[in-house]
């Protein structure tokens, strides 16, 4: 699985002008299931993100996790993280998991993240969404299992 984390002061996602999820301060997490991914990778990714020390401590160093800060997470499915741009000018997405499998793994990731004790809100899998966020830092980190 692939994830792009953005440390945020706030984030929200809307579908057709209707707010469906919001977060902050905490993380905006874009996540993509890849061909061959399994439930174990969703669990591994959730555990890694929950413990990742990317929030500032009292000395201003990135030394605290989202758990330490009692932050929240907004998780949005993002199949375009699977983009292959090695040939031509149009990205290919054949490395992404098929939609049904991608949705199952996305939902499992959300469940696993919530099981870590992080309040989680989500986008709508497969929907055309509008995402707004205020990136804090900015801190943006790519994670792949």
C-alpha positions in Angstrom: 0.0 0.0 0.0 1.0 3.6 -0.6 0.2 6.6 1.5 1.0 10.3 1.3 0.8 11.9 4.7 0.4 15.6 5.2 0.6 17.2 8.7 -2.3 19.6 8.8 -3.8 22.2 11.1 -7.1 21.3 9.4 -8.5 19.3 6.4 -11.8 18.5 4.9 -13.4 16.6 2.1 -16.6 17.3 0.2 -18.6 15.5 -2.4 -21.0 17.5 -4.6 -20.6 20.5 -2.3 -21.5 18.5 0.9 -18.9 18.2 3.7 -18.4 14.5 4.4 -15.3 14.4 6.5 -12.9 16.7 8.4 -9.8 16.6 10.6 -7.3 18.6 12.3 -4.9 19.2 13.8 -3.5 16.0 12.7 -3.0 14.2 9.4 -4.5 14.2 5.9 -3.8 10.7 4.6 -4.1 9.9 0.9 -4.0 6.1 0.5 -3.8 3.6 -2.4 -4.0 -0.1 -2.5 -1.6 -1.7 -5.0 -1.9 -4.9 -7.0 -1.1 -7.8 -4.7 -1.6 -5.9 -1.4 -3.1 -7.8 1.5 -4.8 -7.0 4.8 -1.4 -7.4 6.6 -0.1 -4.4 4.6 -3.1 -2.3 5.7 -2.4 -3.2 9.3 1.4 -2.5 8.9 0.7 0.9 7.3 -1.7 1.9 10.0 0.7 1.0 12.8 3.6 2.8 11.1 1.6 6.0 10.7 0.2 5.9 14.2 3.8 5.8 15.6 5.5 8.1 13.1 7.1 11.0 15.0 6.4 13.9 12.7 4.8 16.4 15.2 6.8 19.0 17.1 7.7 18.5 20.7 8.2 21.4 23.2 11.7 22.0 21.7 10.3 22.3 18.2 11.7 19.0 17.0 9.7 16.4 15.2 9.6 13.9 18.0 5.9 13.2 18.7 3.4 10.9 17.0 -0.3 11.6 16.1 -1.1 9.5 19.2 1.1 11.6 21.4 -0.6 14.8 20.2 -4.1 13.3 20.3 -4.5 14.4 16.7 -7.1 13.3 14.2 -6.9 11.8 10.7 -8.8 12.4 7.5 -8.3 9.4 5.2 -9.1 9.7 1.5 -8.7 7.0 -1.2 -6.3 8.1 -3.9 -5.8 5.5 -6.7 -3.6 8.0 -8.6 -0.8 7.3 -6.1 -0.3 4.2 -8.3 0.5 6.4 -11.3 3.3 5.0 -13.6 4.8 8.0 -15.4 7.8 6.1 -16.9 6.4 6.0 -20.5 4.8 8.8 -22.4 2.9 11.7 -21.1 -0.2 10.0 -19.8 0.1 8.2 -16.4 -0.9 4.5 -16.3 -2.7 3.1 -13.3 -2.5 -0.7 -13.9 -0.4 -1.1 -10.6 -3.5 0.0 -8.5 -5.5 -2.8 -7.0 -8.9 -3.5 -8.8 -11.7 -1.2 -7.4 -13.4 -3.9 -5.2 -10.1 -5.0 -3.7 -8.9 -1.4 -3.3 -12.1 -0.5 -1.4 -11.8 -3.5 0.9 -8.1 -2.7 1.7 -8.9 1.0 2.1 -11.7 0.2 4.6 -9.4 -2.2 6.4 -6.7 0.5 6.7 -9.2 3.0 8.1 -10.4 0.4 10.7 -6.8 -0.5 11.6 -5.9 3.2 12.1 -9.0 3.7 14.3 -8.0 0.6 16.3 -4.7 2.4 17.1 -6.8 5.0 19.0 -6.8 7.7 16.3 -10.1 9.5 15.6 -10.6 9.0 11.8 -12.9 10.5 9.3 -13.0 9.5 5.6 -13.7 10.5 2.1 -16.0 8.5 -0.2 -14.3 5.7 -2.0 -14.4 6.2 -5.8 -16.2 9.5 -5.6 -15.1 12.7 -7.2 -14.1 14.6 -4.1 -12.9 18.2 -3.3 -10.2 18.2 -0.6 -9.1 21.3 1.3 -6.3 21.4 3.8 -3.8 23.7 5.6 -0.5 21.9 5.5 1.5 22.4 8.7 5.2 22.9 8.2 4.8 22.0 5.5 5.4 18.3 6.3 4.5 15.8 3.6 5.8 12.2 3.8 5.5 9.3 1.4 5.1 5.8 2.9 5.1 2.5 1.0 4.7 -1.0 2.5 
